[in-house]
Amino acid sequence: MTIQDTELLYLPADLKPELLPHHVAVIMDGNGRWAKRQGLPRFMGHKRGVDALKDLLRCCKDWGIKALTAYAFSTENWKRPQEEVDFLMSLFQGVLRQELREMVEENVQIQFVGNLPALPQTLQDEISRSMEETKDNRSIKFTVATNYGGRQEILQACRAIAHKVEQGILKPDDICEEVFESHLYTAGISDPDLLIRTSGEMRLSNFLLWQMAYGEIYITDTLWPDFDRNEFHRALYAYQQRERRFGKV
Ligand code: FPP
């Protein structure tokens, strides 16, 4: 953060605290393009992406937003070159190890959602440790979607419910939205009010398909490593100009 940004330590005056989103989700796109534009290898884009995410988490805390969810690795991202996949896995693990102490001190609750058993065992261990050590923290709920796919999430919920019906634990007529949601990876996490996607792409890319039924979407051309508090301010300002009707008139 630069000196001129210090005023952004506090909620900017043109934002209304009562109209802030409770839960913000981010698709952190454009790390590779950012690196290419700087003449750097792609992995440098991901490293800078971590810095941008850390500052956004701190900003959400500073401005009173209670939940942040970040799309770190999709089920489709395994198709990237092996070198990049390996780099991302060790980056997640390294960041968790380095940042856990600070997250504990700052009262951040970290959670991971996705097909976690398919991740490298060492990363799974780090994930379990960080979730366990922060489970009682309440200043902000920080959810990291890792090996996450919205369609896969819906399918695994259907399978789990079907098994319960087969075993007589549930009856078909018991299956309502609440029961369905309780079988999603995101059970217990509120739906996002605002989804921000960087780098100008206008897609959900298999992210939170069920949960985004009524969420607002904000897209910026800014590449993820350049997404800073000023950009977040702009996204929140745009969000506060919208009228959310949830299907009503
Ligand atoms: C998309 O940019 C970004 C990713 C696939 C990785 C995002 C991960 C991080 C920023 C690290 C988060 C770390 C933790 C611990 C949560 P891209 O590579 O698709 O960019 P491009 O479209 O320009 O190629």
Boltz pocket constraint, residues with backbone or C-beta under 6 A from the ligand:
constraints:
  - pocket:
      binder: B
      contacts: [[A, 28], [A, 29], [A, 30], [A, 31], [A, 32], [A, 33], [A, 34], [A, 45], [A, 46], [A, 49], [A, 50], [A, 53], [A, 70], [A, 71], [A, 72], [A, 73], [A, 77], [A, 91], [A, 92], [A, 95], [A, 96], [A, 144]]
      max_distance: 6.0
